[in-house]
Amino acid sequence: MTPPVESQAARPARVAGKPNLNGIWQALNTANYDILSHQAKAALAFRPGPVVPVPAAPVLAFGAVGAVPAGNGIVEGDEIPYLPEAAKKQKENQENWLDRDPEIKCYLPGVPRANYMAMPFQILHSNSAVFIAYEYAGAVRNILLTDPGPAPVDSWMGQSVGVWEGDTFVVTVTGFNDQSWFDRAGNHHSDKLKVVERYTPQGPDHLWYEATIEDPATFSRPWKMRFPLYRHINPDARLNQFKCVEFVEELMYGKYRKTPVTP
């Protein structure tokens, strides 16, 4: 039997004088579907129907499981300031979600998307190192505490450099490729993306997460997203494995079989 929460050993409030962020954290929102406010709907991908659009054939069999739950947006002002061409690309991405969303093929989620997916992540830190491990796809981030200069190569998760500003941990992330999305709604960015994250404790087991997004090739101005993160307090909290690469082998390579599996 799991012991009651009250029986847990007290967690130190601070580490080397800074707030103790160690633990497993999770967002409780539907931003991975769409970072803007959205109503519930039958699917993310549709096709023309006899009266109104109906779910696309590949997702029809999912029924209610493939539906989108409603959610409040996490974007300040509930608006993303796309440049005209970038707004067109977002619409195309949304219409072609099944073929384009990198999450479907188990590519790494990027930042900040990794922080509001449905799976938790773990922060491990001391006075000399900060590391974040994500359950989704085994993604990881080593938060550098000394700026080494520009990232040597662009990547899905970018290069993270962190500093403490009082009790707020501020992380600047650069060196992204242009392949990750912000959500399943097709919201995207270029390789000029810069994300400045702020992790600010609001109590012993929750904190405010804020990300400022800058990308002059995609957006007309910087914009912000903000939401709370909650620490798992159950005594046996842990990250499980979701190394999804093997789960998509049939999707990506099944057509190359000598005798493909019947659709």
C-alpha distance (Angstrom), angle and dihedral (degrees) to the residues before:
residue distance angle dihedral
M1 . . .
T2 3.79 . .
P3 3.81 110.5 .
P4 3.78 116.8 -119.8
V5 3.78 117.6 -93.2
E6 3.80 90.6 -111.5
S7 3.81 90.1 66.3
Q8 3.80 94.4 61.6
A9 3.77 117.9 112.8
A10 3.79 111.6 -102.1
R11 3.80 112.3 -94.1
P12 3.81 114.2 -131.6
A13 3.78 107.9 -107.4
R14 3.80 93.5 -142.7
V15 3.81 139.7 29.1
A16 3.80 116.5 -151.7
G17 3.79 88.6 -19.5
K18 3.82 95.0 -50.4
P19 3.83 129.1 102.7
N20 3.78 112.4 -81.6
L21 3.80 106.1 -114.0
N22 3.79 94.1 167.8
G23 3.78 112.4 128.2
I24 3.77 144.9 63.8
W25 3.79 115.5 -57.2
Q26 3.78 134.9 -170.9
A27 3.79 139.3 -179.0
L28 3.81 118.5 -129.7
N29 3.79 103.1 -151.2
T30 3.80 141.2 89.9
A31 3.81 96.0 -116.1
N32 3.80 92.9 122.9
Y33 3.81 86.9 69.5
D34 3.80 93.2 46.6
I35 3.80 129.4 -18.0
L36 3.82 89.1 -148.7
S37 3.81 124.3 71.3
H38 3.79 109.8 -80.3
Q39 3.79 141.0 175.0
A40 3.77 124.9 -125.7
K41 3.80 112.7 -89.0
A42 3.78 138.6 175.5
A43 3.82 97.6 -106.3
L44 3.77 146.5 -18.4
A45 3.80 92.8 -116.9
F46 3.82 123.7 47.2
R47 3.81 140.4 -179.7
P48 3.80 129.9 -159.8
G49 3.81 113.8 -77.4
P50 3.83 133.5 -165.7
V51 3.81 91.4 -95.2
V52 3.82 108.9 -1.2
P53 3.83 131.8 5.6
V54 3.81 115.1 -75.2
P55 3.83 129.9 -158.1
A56 3.79 114.9 -73.4
A57 3.80 113.7 -97.2
P58 3.84 96.1 -109.0
V59 3.83 91.7 57.2
L60 3.81 99.4 35.2
A61 3.82 93.5 93.3
F62 3.80 90.8 57.8
G63 3.80 90.5 69.1
A64 3.79 111.3 177.5
V65 3.82 90.9 -4.0
G66 3.80 89.3 67.1
A67 3.79 93.4 49.3
V68 3.80 125.2 109.0
P69 3.83 119.0 -118.4
A70 3.79 118.1 -138.0
G71 3.76 118.2 -104.5
N72 3.77 145.5 176.0
G73 3.77 113.6 -113.5
I74 3.78 122.6 -107.8
V75 3.82 94.8 -153.9
E76 3.80 118.2 103.9
G77 3.81 107.7 -109.6
D78 3.83 89.1 6.3
E79 3.80 91.0 -101.8
I80 3.81 133.5 107.2
P81 3.84 111.0 -149.7
Y82 3.80 98.9 -136.9
L83 3.77 122.0 178.0
P84 3.85 110.3 -121.3
E85 3.82 97.6 -99.1
A86 3.80 92.0 43.3
A87 3.82 90.4 51.8
K88 3.80 88.5 54.5
K89 3.79 90.7 51.2
Q90 3.81 91.2 50.8
K91 3.80 90.1 55.0
E92 3.81 91.1 48.6
N93 3.80 90.6 48.4
Q94 3.79 91.0 52.1
E95 3.79 92.5 49.2
N96 3.82 90.7 49.0
W97 3.81 96.9 39.1
L98 3.82 94.8 134.6
D99 3.78 92.4 58.5
R100 3.79 100.8 34.6
D101 3.82 113.2 35.5
P102 3.83 105.5 105.6
E103 3.81 90.4 -150.5
I104 3.81 89.9 68.2
K105 3.81 90.5 60.8
C106 3.83 93.9 42.3
Y107 3.77 96.3 -111.7
L108 3.81 114.5 157.6
P109 3.81 112.2 -80.1
G110 3.80 101.2 -130.2
V111 3.79 126.9 -144.6
P112 2.99 130.8 -31.9
R113 3.83 93.3 9.3
A114 3.80 92.2 67.1
N115 3.82 89.1 65.5
Y116 3.82 97.5 58.8
M117 3.77 103.6 37.1
A118 3.80 116.2 118.7
M119 3.82 92.5 -98.8
P120 3.81 126.1 77.9
F121 3.79 129.2 -116.4
Q122 3.79 133.8 -152.1
I123 3.79 128.2 -130.3
L124 3.81 117.0 -155.5
H125 3.78 118.3 -177.0
S126 3.77 145.0 156.6
N127 3.77 132.2 174.2
S128 3.82 89.7 -76.5
A129 3.81 107.9 33.3
V130 3.81 142.0 34.2
F131 3.81 123.6 -165.8
I132 3.81 131.3 175.4
A133 3.81 122.4 -159.9
Y134 3.81 120.6 -169.2
E135 3.79 125.8 -155.8
Y136 3.81 91.7 -143.9
A137 3.82 110.6 88.8
G138 3.80 91.7 -22.5
A139 3.81 89.8 -82.0
V140 3.81 116.7 175.6
R141 3.80 139.3 -173.3
N142 3.78 126.8 -160.2
I143 3.81 104.7 -157.5
L144 3.80 106.4 -146.5
L145 3.80 114.6 -142.6
T146 3.82 93.9 -162.8
D147 3.80 117.8 54.4
P148 3.83 108.4 -120.4
G149 3.80 93.5 -172.0
P150 3.82 127.1 -110.1
A151 3.80 117.9 -2.4
P152 3.83 110.8 -95.3
V153 3.81 91.4 -135.0
D154 3.81 136.7 10.6
S155 3.81 114.9 -106.7
W156 3.80 143.0 172.9
M157 3.82 94.8 -102.1
G158 3.80 97.6 32.8
Q159 3.79 126.8 -149.0
S160 3.82 116.7 -59.6
V161 3.81 125.5 -154.0
G162 3.81 118.7 -177.8
V163 3.80 136.7 -163.6
W164 3.79 132.9 173.2
E165 3.81 117.4 -119.2
G166 3.77 101.2 -171.5
D167 3.81 105.4 -59.8
T168 3.82 93.6 -19.0
F169 3.80 119.6 95.0
V170 3.81 108.2 -145.2
V171 3.80 119.1 -162.7
T172 3.81 124.0 -171.8
V173 3.80 113.3 -158.5
T174 3.82 122.8 -166.0
G175 3.80 137.4 146.8
F176 3.82 96.7 73.3
N177 3.77 127.6 159.5
D178 3.82 116.4 -133.8
Q179 3.79 97.1 -113.6
S180 3.82 106.1 88.9
W181 3.81 124.7 86.1
F182 3.80 131.1 -146.4
D183 3.83 92.2 -131.0
R184 3.80 145.6 -21.9
A185 3.81 90.7 -79.7
G186 3.80 91.9 77.8
N187 3.79 98.7 -104.0
H188 3.79 104.9 158.3
H189 3.81 147.1 170.1
S190 3.80 141.6 -156.4
D191 3.80 131.3 -114.1
K192 3.82 87.5 -90.6
L193 3.80 89.9 74.3
K194 3.80 118.9 134.6
V195 3.80 120.9 -176.8
V196 3.80 124.2 -167.9
E197 3.81 110.8 -165.3
R198 3.80 125.9 -164.3
Y199 3.82 121.1 -163.3
T200 3.82 109.0 -167.8
P201 3.84 120.9 176.5
Q202 3.81 114.7 -130.8
G203 3.79 97.5 177.8
P204 3.79 139.7 -19.1
D205 3.80 94.9 -65.9
H206 3.79 109.0 20.9
L207 3.78 136.6 55.9
W208 3.78 139.9 -179.8
Y209 3.77 116.1 -109.6
E210 3.79 117.8 -158.2
A211 3.79 127.8 177.8
T212 3.80 125.3 -171.0
I213 3.80 111.5 -155.0
E214 3.80 121.4 -151.7
D215 3.80 123.7 177.7
P216 3.83 116.1 143.4
A217 3.82 90.9 -171.5
T218 3.82 91.7 59.9
F219 3.81 109.8 21.1
S220 3.80 133.4 47.2
R221 3.81 92.5 -138.9
P222 3.81 141.0 -0.9
W223 3.81 115.6 -79.1
K224 3.80 137.0 -172.6
M225 3.76 141.5 -134.1
R226 3.80 123.9 -164.0
F227 3.81 136.4 -178.0
P228 3.81 140.4 142.9
L229 3.79 125.2 -95.9
Y230 3.80 121.5 -151.8
R231 3.79 127.3 -149.3
H232 3.81 116.7 -133.0
I233 3.79 106.5 -118.0
N234 3.80 100.3 -175.8
P235 3.83 109.2 117.0
D236 3.81 94.3 -124.5
A237 3.81 96.0 46.7
R238 3.78 111.9 147.1
L239 3.79 142.2 146.1
N240 3.77 115.0 -96.5
Q241 3.80 123.9 -155.3
F242 3.78 123.1 -92.0
K243 3.79 102.3 165.0
C244 3.77 92.9 164.2
V245 3.81 99.6 177.7
E246 3.80 91.3 96.1
F247 3.82 90.3 47.3
V248 3.82 91.9 65.5
E249 3.80 100.1 42.9
E250 3.81 92.0 101.2
L251 3.80 91.9 48.2
M252 3.80 94.0 49.9
Y253 3.79 103.2 32.4
G254 3.81 107.4 16.3
K255 3.80 91.8 97.0
Y256 3.80 89.1 64.2
R257 3.81 94.0 62.5
K258 3.79 114.7 117.2
T259 3.80 85.3 -123.0
P260 3.85 108.0 23.3
V261 3.78 118.8 -145.8
T262 3.81 110.4 -99.9
P263 3.84 110.2 -100.0
